Amino acid sequence: MQDAEHSDVLIEVKGTHTTAEDEFYHDLGGELFKKTLPLLNDVLSKLLTVSIALSGGSAFFLGDAGYPQWTRITAAMMFVLASVSSLFGVNPLQRHAED
């Protein structure tokens, strides 16, 4: 019942008009937000291409006896993991807001 005790309290708020500098930073933040998602999607698609190319190279080195077996398998699995994660990142996940 704390609201009932302070129901007669009046809070006065004074506002000011925005300046040109405030408008600039507000618009800049909006533009950066709009450009971030396409840039991240582009980076993920390039990562997918590079990961697939490097996993092909690691498959070539799997037959080379000059490296220990655990390093060859670890390198191949890292490239496969990077490929799978970037593939999931390129395809956007759509969710609906719950009421």
C-alpha positions in Angstrom: 0.0 0.0 0.0 2.9 2.3 -0.5 1.2 3.8 -3.6 -1.7 5.0 -1.4 0.6 6.9 0.8 2.2 8.8 -2.0 -0.8 9.3 -4.2 -0.8 13.1 -3.6 2.9 13.5 -4.7 3.2 15.5 -7.9 6.3 15.2 -10.1 7.0 18.0 -12.5 9.1 17.2 -15.6 10.5 19.9 -17.8 11.5 19.0 -21.3 13.7 20.8 -23.8 13.9 20.7 -27.6 16.5 18.6 -29.1 19.6 20.3 -30.5 21.1 19.6 -33.9 23.8 17.5 -32.3 21.2 15.4 -30.5 19.4 14.8 -33.8 22.7 13.9 -35.5 23.6 11.2 -32.9 20.0 9.8 -32.9 20.0 9.5 -36.7 23.5 8.0 -36.6 22.5 5.4 -34.1 19.5 4.4 -36.3 21.6 4.1 -39.4 24.3 2.0 -37.7 21.6 -0.3 -36.4 20.1 -0.7 -39.9 23.5 -1.5 -41.4 24.8 -3.9 -38.8 22.6 -6.9 -39.5 23.3 -7.0 -43.3 27.0 -6.6 -42.6 27.0 -9.5 -40.1 25.1 -11.7 -42.5 27.7 -10.9 -45.2 30.6 -11.7 -42.9 29.0 -15.0 -42.0 28.5 -16.0 -45.6 32.1 -15.2 -46.3 33.1 -17.3 -43.3 31.1 -20.1 -44.7 33.0 -20.0 -48.0 36.4 -19.8 -46.3 35.5 -22.6 -43.8 34.5 -25.0 -46.6 37.6 -24.2 -48.6 39.8 -24.8 -45.5 38.0 -28.0 -44.6 38.9 -29.3 -48.1 42.5 -28.4 -47.4 42.4 -30.1 -44.0 41.0 -33.2 -45.7 44.0 -33.2 -48.0 46.4 -33.1 -45.0 44.6 -35.9 -43.2 46.5 -38.3 -45.4 49.9 -36.7 -44.6 51.9 -38.7 -42.1 54.0 -35.7 -41.1 51.5 -34.5 -38.5 50.2 -36.3 -35.4 46.8 -37.9 -35.9 45.1 -35.8 -33.1 46.1 -32.5 -34.7 44.8 -33.4 -38.1 41.5 -34.6 -36.7 41.2 -31.5 -34.4 41.9 -29.1 -37.3 39.3 -30.9 -39.5 36.7 -30.8 -36.8 37.3 -27.1 -36.1 36.7 -26.2 -39.8 33.6 -28.4 -39.9 32.3 -26.7 -36.7 33.0 -23.3 -38.2 31.2 -24.2 -41.4 28.1 -25.5 -39.5 27.9 -22.5 -37.2 28.2 -20.0 -40.0 25.6 -21.9 -42.0 23.2 -21.6 -39.2 24.0 -17.9 -38.8 23.4 -17.1 -42.5 19.9 -18.6 -42.4 17.9 -16.2 -40.2 15.7 -17.6 -37.5 12.3 -16.1 -37.5 10.4 -15.9 -34.2 7.0 -14.3 -33.4 6.5 -12.2 -30.4 4.3 -13.9 -27.8 1.5 -11.9 -26.3 
